[in-house]
């Protein structure tokens, strides 16, 4: 009996070691900003400082701010030619080009029916994924025609975070992680085991739980913990097999060894 228990114990340890994600530190880049947003790992860096969006390269530094709209709640850089800057307090999204020049303003206060977006993310063409707090629905909104291209069924739990690409949108709530396709249909639903933040690359996800990160491979439902040193995780980003972690002093770049 004891031998069987020991065997089960060591088997679980072996299984855990097989599923844990190993990392290799590539480099540390000194960085002190309010919010790290994105990087291409080569020369372009996006960040917020004093409510100003900065795009920094080796050759130039571009900045954008709009004092009339108040605090920048979130910036999405998935499409670098159409960045969206969300001013939650004013119910407004500004679309910027790759030089951070304004190309479109979406004022949800003036659009009928009225929407109260709490989360915004990039969709395909001229669309945005919008979580509408009024209806508790995820919507795919075309900001050129002010029309709705798709919407989900009502979500009955608190929304914590949202990410997207051109084909999919992931909605993290206090109870579940949802995955929707571009017509608003639910294609996957996984129980949330305490995660609060989420990032995506090539349909693979990184999720944050307390000060730990977990990897969810495309097409699976298993969250694999990422082995990291004792590092403060202020912001994080996944780009292909590269994980970036901002710790308020440095931007740490890791290579992920995934299954």
C-alpha positions, 0 to 999 in steps of 0.5 A: 500500500505504501509502495503504491502511494509513493509511486503515485506521488512520484508519478505526479511529480514527474507529470508536473515537471513535464508540463511546467514551462521552462524559460531562458532569460535573453536580456534585461533592458532598463525601463522606468515607465508608468505602463509598459504596453508593447514591443516588437523585440527589435526596435519599437517600444510602446509605453505610457508615462504621465498619461502620454502614449510614447512610441520609441524607436532607435531613430525617433520618439513619437508621442500622443496625448489628449488632455480633453479626454482625461485618463488613458484607460488602455492602449491596443497595438495589435494593428500598428497601423490602427492603434486604439486608445480607450478613454473609458471615463469619456466613453471614447476611443481614438484610432491612431496611425503608425505615427500616432496621428489621429485618424478616427474618433469614436464617441459612444455617447453620440451613437445610437443605441447608447453603449457603455464599453468597459473593454475594447480590443481590435477586430478585423477591418474597421471593427472593434470588440466591445464589451457593452456593460449595458447589455452585458454582451460582447459586440463586434462594432464597425466604427465606420458604419456605426453598425453591429456585425456580431454579438454574444449572449449575455455574460453573467459574471464580472469581466476581468480582461479581454484580448483579441486578434483578427479572428478570435476574442477571449473574454476572461471573467471571474468564473470562466475564460470564453473564446468567441469567433468573429461572428460572435459564437462561443467556441470554448469555455474553460473554468477560471482558476483564479486568473486576472489578466490575459495576453495572446499570441498566435492563439496561445495565451498567457494568464496571470494568477497572483504573481505567477504566469501560466501558459495555455496552448492553442486547442487545449484546456491545460494551464501550464505554470511558467517557471520564473525567478522571483520577479515582480510582474507589473505587466507582461506580453507574449510574442511568438515564443518570447515572453516580456515581463516588466518589473518597474525597473527592467523589461525582462525578455525570456524565451519560452520552451513550450511543449 
